[in-house]
Amino acid sequence: MERGTLMVRADAGPEMGTGHVMRCVALAQSWCDSGGRAIFGLAHSTPAIDDLLRAEQIEIVPIDGVPGSREDALQVVHIAQDWNVDWLVADGYQFGEVYQKQLQSARPLLTIDDNGLLESYPSDLVVNQNAHAREAMYAQRSPATKLLLGPSYALLRDEFVAYRDCVREIPERGSRLLLTMGGSDAGNFTPRILPALAELPVDDLEIRVAVGGSATNADEVEAIAARFGERVAVQRNARNMAELMAWADLAIAGAGTTCWEMCSLGLPALLVVVAENQRFIAEKLARIGAAENAGCADGIDCHALAQRCRELLASRERRLALSQNARIVVDGRGRERVLEMMKCGDEMCA
């Protein structure tokens, strides 16, 4: 089926992070691969996000007013009419029931959700890619709303899809560590943990730090890294995250959308909860043995976490189990499944 125009309504920023936009980029890439075009309506963004969208040849349309307000919704509806949009996508905690109803009255609507906190979901499709997603979270949804729940619908960008069949080597003793706290590192955790990791008594330890393009602490992180010479390398606004994850033996990472990327590549990980909505992700993945939960960033003893990291690097058995369980969780074909359901909606199939 030939695609038309997809419009995404999402925001990004140093405080809210970039995960909402990034997972929508994955859906937009797949939509465009099938012959369509995509536009993003943004009320808040960052230069790094704008650059990424332009690189993907995705049109940016500014949204004025308070995000999630009636004025916001009216602008989206008008843009959808002007651009002859086929589907709308809303991804953000500010987009409530009334907002969704306004959008859905104009065009088919897909809502990407994490928590199931609204009283009702008027959308045509609701995607919750988290491992803790359950139908009971959406008991008050519209009867016509279809649910796409769990990591089998995880939205991964092109670079991760290209790596989904790669074979991961699990060495007897790991020495390659990836530190990534998302696009903005809103909790400023990287400067806290990096010295403790770099000082670990592991002779051949290599640390690569991926500092998101929307992070405000990049200069501070680079100054810390410089104290440890070649042991620590920093990459700002990395566009090769899949390559970095394939390189690493272990990751310390924020427990956001990065989790599904790491799972798809079978990367063993210690997850740091930097926002309340990440707590369920970290807890669930730890319960099923697909990652280890380091706890909330505010309460972490950095030296204790570094020691835990050292123990994981020394244990092939633990890393192998984490890797195998993670790969079961995410197979890298989630966005294709979502697009197929959108196609069904277009054709009014069940």
Secondary structure, DSSP 8 states (H G I E B T S, - for coil): ----EEEEEE--BTTTBSHHHHHHHHHHHHHHHTT-EEEEEESS--HHHHHHHHHTT-EEEE--SSTTSHHHHHHHHHHHHHTT-SEEEEESTT--HHHHHHHHTTS-EEEE-SS--SS----SEEEE-STT--GGGGTTS-TT-EEEESGGG----HHHHTTTT------SS--EEEEE-TTT-TT--HHHHHHHHHTSS-TT-EEEEEE-TT-S-HHHHHHHHHTTGGGEEEEET-S-HHHHHHH-SEEEEESSTHHHHHHHTT--EEEEE-SGGGHHHHHHHHHTTSSEEEEEGGG--HHHHHHHHHHHHH-HHHHHHHHHHHHHH--S-HHHHHHHHHHHHHTT--
